[in-house]
Amino acid sequence: MIRLLVVDDKEESLYMLQVLLAGNGYEVATARHGGEALLKAHQAPPDLVISDLLMPVMDGFTLMRLWKADERLNRIPFVVYTATYTDPKDERLALDMGADAFIIKPAEPEVFIARIREVLGQAEADKLKPPSVPADEEKVILKEYAEVLVRKLEKKLLEAEQATLRAQRSEESLLLALDAGEMGTWDWDLTSGEIVWSEGHARLFGLKPEEFDGSYETFRRSIHPDDLAQLEIKVAQAREQRCLFRHEFRVNWPDGSQHWIAGQGRFSYNEADQPVRMSGVVIDITERKAAEEKLRDNVAFLQNLMDAMPHPVFYKDAGGRYLGCNRAFEQFFGIPKKDIVGKTVYDISPKDLAERHASADQELLSNPGTQSYEAAIQSPDGLRYNVIFHKATFFSPDRRLAGIIGSVLDITKLRRAEEERRRAETQLWQAQKMEALGTLAGGIAHDFNNILGIIFGYTEMARLSIPDNLTATKKLDQVLKAADRAKDLVQQILAFSRQGEKEKKPVQVSLVFKEALKMLRATIPSTIDIRSDISSRSTVLGDPTQIHQVLMNLCTNAVHAMRDQGGTLEVKLADVLLEPKAGDRYSELEEGLHVQLIVKDTGHGIGPAIMDRIFDPFFTTKEAGVGTGLGLAVVHGIVNGHGGVIEVESEPGKGTMFKVLIPAAESLCSSDAVKPSLAQGHERILVVDDEAGLASAMADMLEGLGYETLCRTSSLEALETFLHQPGDQPFDLVITDMTMPNLTGLGLARELLRLKPQLPIIICTGFSEHIGPERIEKLGIKGFLMKPVTLRDLAVLVRKVLDETAMGI
């Protein structure tokens, strides 16, 4: 590789030539004056030397003369590259002294490289012809050299004087600028250790110019002790790394005050590359530091205000990048602030939610103001929250749109409360509707019970009065069967209205359902497949007849829904355990073990338009003459009466599923007790009922059992009769209806007990909701009968009450 030696006292010129020549494939060595160039040439001779003319220590003319006189170097081409005070005499002198080329600065890179290649080519061709200068010409050349050198020095001195004048003016301008800007300068001579401060520098340190002795120790004493070590580290780094020194520090004034100073400076180096001087400027930044401190305090205050807010708060720039947030935002979204700042919604939110936020932000930025919208989000712990985002635009001091600030309001509890309120309102509305319908149904059942009571009473008495082998006996039995069916219908109505309370006992539901399914299989079409899964082993506290009725009614409806196309009927009975706080779905149920019944069909389903009406009494979708519309209403009443819930899921064309949950009982019931035989007596009984036919029927039944009776159809009349009863024929028992005009059965009982506290009284009613066994016992009433009253029930209870009274129980 061709090696070139470049000689120039200007660092920038050396650097530019080095880059240019190296970029064209040459190896480049450098020197800063002629003496250094000769030394390097002797150590490693180059293939060509490129030299400036005017340089310190040894100029280019002297270097060229010595170069051409040196036998080791005189065959190496010498190129002059200069711009210093150049005129035609300079070029002629250089060529006369042996220069191979004279190039004037600045030259175009292509032209310069081409000239260097040309000289190298000529040197290769003429390398065997050493240059020589005749003796008589040498004197002329030396004379011309002296003239050129004198002329150049004169020009340089003139320009030096002009430069000095300009420097003085610049220094004066600089001092004025420094004073105006409250700045100062310093110059530190590292060889002597002396520091020179400007007047402005001394003022910034709280001193008069004459009070600074120029020592480094005096400077160190002025620096705040907490800042001195870091300042000296910064100075050492600038010296070692040859970089600009820049640092801010505090100084202590003689009056005890502290001031902030910003310093900036640079080291100067000698030819041996050793630092010899450091110069720079200082400026007082106390006011700026105070403003920064106030700003930091304001920012901290605002951050503390935001952190004190319980709701998440955030703010972002107009580009959608987060600038900050409060502590509540970090906690709510589970992301530390350092991972939020600088990010966008796409970095911290799911894509679908991020797109919604970004769209909302863009809309708000297009129409500055405020904005609110609701969204569902998921927290890091997997919980879903309903929140409202409140956003507003904010502006910079020059009224430019700067970004968006927003808050997040958690309304999850509010939405849950609203949902619970809606559910409660629906349940209340349903309960009120059912109560109103139940009252109506109960009234009808009451009147019907009275009619049935008469039918039962006289039919049973007639049946007992004739032999079993007569045709009339069979006819009376049919009447009783019809009355029983009517009684069951009344019980359905009362079950719906919750007015028919039967004594509850532990019932193993699986046994009841297995028997019901056997009956069901024999009655449904073969096109319907029954699939059962009876795994429950628990019992419930209830009435087996009603539980049987629940399954039969649900299955009958399911079969009807599949009667045309056929399908599958699934019946499942299982034990389920409701965990504590299992959710709002079964909020009305207690935790613990429950029996779950599922009846599912593949029929035509139930449309949403009628879903809310399916439990209404007398509502049916069946054609006229098919069904009474009481099936599901009765099921609803029975399930509620057993402390359970019933749910329905259906979709048109996809079938229907009913789910029933009833609390399980703790023990299994024993078998039903054997019904007692008819008991008789001879006591005197007062019968009171506002229905004359019913009063007469009950009196006849009692007389058939051997008792002496007296009927009254008015409670007031009955009270009057009791007051004037013969002393030798007192009443041993009073049987009274519950619901009567003027004075109710309970009112009559109170008056009678006030007159005769030990008097046994039996209450009859078709409305068990108004009174039950527990309440009548507290009132001192001995017995309770549900209408319609059968002969057997009447005989058993009357005898029981009279016997217990006689024994003082």
Helices and strands as residue ranges (DSSP letters): E 3-7, H 11-23, E 27-31, H 34-43, E 48-51, H 60-69, E 78-82, H 88-96, E 101-104, H 109-125, H 135-180, E 183-189, E 195-197, H 199-204, G 209-211, H 216-222, H 225-241, E 245-252, E 258-269, E 275-284, H 286-308, E 313-317, E 322-325, H 327-333, G 337-339, H 345-348, H 351-366, E 370-378, E 384-395, E 401-410, H 412-465, H 471-497, E 505-508, H 509-521, E 528-534, E 539-542, H 544-561, E 567-578, G 584-586, E 592-601, G 611-613, H 631-641, E 645-650, E 656-663, E 684-688, H 692-704, E 708-712, H 715-723, E 733-737, H 745-755, E 761-765, H 773-779, E 783-786, H 791-806
